[in-house]
Amino acid sequence: MKLKRLLFLILFLLIPSHVNAEELILKSFGHSQFLIKGNDKSILINPFKAVGCASQFRESLNIEKDLILASSRLADEGYNPNNDLMFFEPGTYEYDNLIFNGISVPHDRLNGRRYGNATVWTWNQSNFKIVHMGGAAGDITFEDQIIINRPDILFISIGGGIKSYSGKEALNIVEILNPKIIVPVHFLNTKKNIDDCDFSNEDKFLENMSQYKVKYIGKELKLNSKKYIDKIVYIFKN
């Protein structure tokens, strides 16, 4: 595992600068599912089946993409009925000049005994260092902190419950990693009661985020690596 992580760091540094275009587009489908477009690549994150907390959103199938990154094979974050190319296990992967590194973090507060481990993904796309912690609910090691520290964009679960960080726990992760942009995921996005869902809304996370500006947006966000403003929390409202 240490050799794989060393290889990731070497490959990450050797990626030629000319492949790093500046514009990045984030499109939200709800829950923790996003389509991330940049460098002429489209990466689909955590496609879901509309069950449990994900039932507050509509399934989006047949999305044009190059590959899928999933936190796990659970139905609400690793739904892949068409058997498309999907990375979900920890490790280092290369796809057409993009390097993806996955580290293992408990998916629940029982050290993974109920839901196993989730894969936290980090990669560089369009000059943005991206970290996706949509499936994480456990502590991260010091070694892992070195790999995912200071991302430009951090996707992080905030809704609480058995397999998601609470607002306070997510805040602790933010303080450790010091991201420039935060995109909360896995939280209650509606005032309706959702069966089999133990998420809360975003309020408990945002009440302690005084050092960040909060901006509510629609389903899509365009960023430019030379022009964006940092210290912002973007709340996507699907």
N, C-alpha and C positions, 0 to 999 in steps of 0.2 A: 504493500500500500504506500509506503514512504517513497519507493522508487517511482511509482506511478505519479505521485504528487510532484516529485522533482521534475519528472518528464513534462508534466503539465506546465510548470513554471518556465521551463526552458523554451518549450514550444510557444507559450504565450508571449515571451519576449522577442522571439524570432519572427513573429508574424510581420511581413513587410508593411510599411506604413501606407503604401499606395492602395491596399485593399480596404482601408478604413474610410469609407464615405462618412459624411457628417450627419445626415438626416436619419432619424429613427422614428418609427411610427408604432404606437402602442394602441391596440384595439381590444377593448374589454368585451367579454361575453358573459360576465358575471362569475360569482364564486371565486375561483382563482385561475380561470381560463382567459388567456390572452393570446393574441396573435402579434408577434413582434417582427417588424419588417425593417430591414436595413442591410446594406452591403449586397443588395440584390438577393437576399435570402429572407424566407418567411418561416419563423419558428413558432409552432403552436405549443402553448404551455397548458398543461393540466386540463385536457378536454374532459367534460363531465357527462355522466348520465343524470337526468333530473330526478335524483332520489335524495331523501334526507334534507339537509340544509340547501343542497343544490336545486331542490324542487321549486325554489322561488324564482328560478330562471328557466328560459326555454333552451332546450338542447340545440346546438348549432353543429350540424354534421356537414360533411363534404366541403370543408374549408380548404382552399388551395394553400398548400404549405410544402416546405422541403422536408421537414421532420417534426417529430413531437418530442418534447421534454416533459416527463411526468414525475411527480413527487413519489408516486407508488403505482401499483396496479389496482388500487381501490376504485370503485365505480365512479366516485365523485371527483376524481382527479387523474385517472388513467384509463378512461373509456376509449377503446380503440377497436370498434367493431369491424373496421375495414382492414385491420392488420397492417396499418401503415408503419413506416420506419419510426420506431419509438425507443428512446433511451430512458430507462427508469431505474437502473441499478447503479450504485456508486462506481466511479471509475473515471478514466480520461478517454474522451472520444474525439475524433477528428472528422469533420465533414466539410470538404471543399473550402479549406483555409479558415474554417471556424473551429476553435478548440473548446470543448465543453468539459468541465470538471464537476463531478458529482461527489459529495461527501455525505456520509450517513449520520442522521440525527434522529433521536426517538420521535415517533409519531404520536406519542401520548405521554401522560405524566407518570406512567408506570414503567418507565425505561423501556418502552417498546413491547411490553408483555401482552398488551391487548391488540394493538394495531401494527406492531412491528416497527420498523424504521422507515423514515422518509428520506428521500434524496434531495439535498439542497444543491442547486445548480448555480454555477458561475461561469460566465463567458464574456468575451469582448465583441461587441457588434457596433459598427458605425462610430467607433471611438468612445463608446460607453462601456464601462465595466458594469455588468448586470449580475445581480444575485437574486435568485428566486427561492424564498423560504416558505412557500405556500403550504407545504405539508408538515412543517416542523412544529413540535410542541415541547421539545426537550432542550437541555443545555447543550452548548457548543463548546468544544475543547479549545484550549489555547492554540493548538496546532491548526485547528480549523479556522480560528479567528484570523490567523496570519493570511490564510488563503482568501477569505471572503471580506477582509477588512477594507473599509473606506470605498465602498462601491459608489458609482455614480447613481445607480438606480437600485433600490432595494424593494422587492416585493415581500411582504411579511404578513402572516396570519395574525389577526387581532381579536377574533370573536369569542375566544374562551371556549368553554366546553372541554370534552375529554381529549380531543385531538387537535387543538389549536391554542396558540398563545393567548392569554388574556391581555387586556390592554396594558396592564402593569408589566407583565412579562415581556411583551413586545417592546415596551419602552426601554427595558433593561438591555435588550438586544440592540436597539437603536443606539443607546449610549455607548455600547461596546464597539459597534461597527462604524459609527459616524458616517452614515450615508448622506449624499447630497440631495437626492430625491427619494421620497418614500411613497410606495403604492400599497396601501392596506388591502388585504384580501381575506376571505373567509370570515365574513361578518354579516349580520342581519341587515339586509338592504331594503326591507319593507316593514310596514307597521302591522302586517297581517301575521297571525299565528301560523307557524310552520310545524307540521307534525314531524316528530323525530328529529328536531333541531334544537341544539342547546347553545346556539350562538347568541351573543348580544350585539347591539349595533356599535357604531364607531365611537360613541361618546366617551366611553371609559378610556379609550386610547388617546383621543384628541385633547382631553382635559389637562393632560400633563405635557403637551407638546408646544409649550410657549416659545421655544426657540425656533420653531418652524412656522411658516405661513401655511394656512390650509386653504385649498382651492377645490371647490366642487365643479366637476366637469361632466360631460356626457360620456359617450362610449369610446371616443378616440382622442389621442393626444399625439401631436407632432413635436419632436424635439430636435434641436440642432446642437451638436457638440461644441460649437464655437459661440453660441448665442444664448444658451439656456441659463435660467436663474436657479441657483441652488437653495437649499434649506426650504423646500416646499413639500407638503403632503398633498398628493392628488387623490381625491375621492371620486372614483368613477361611479356614476349612477346609471345603472342599466334599466 
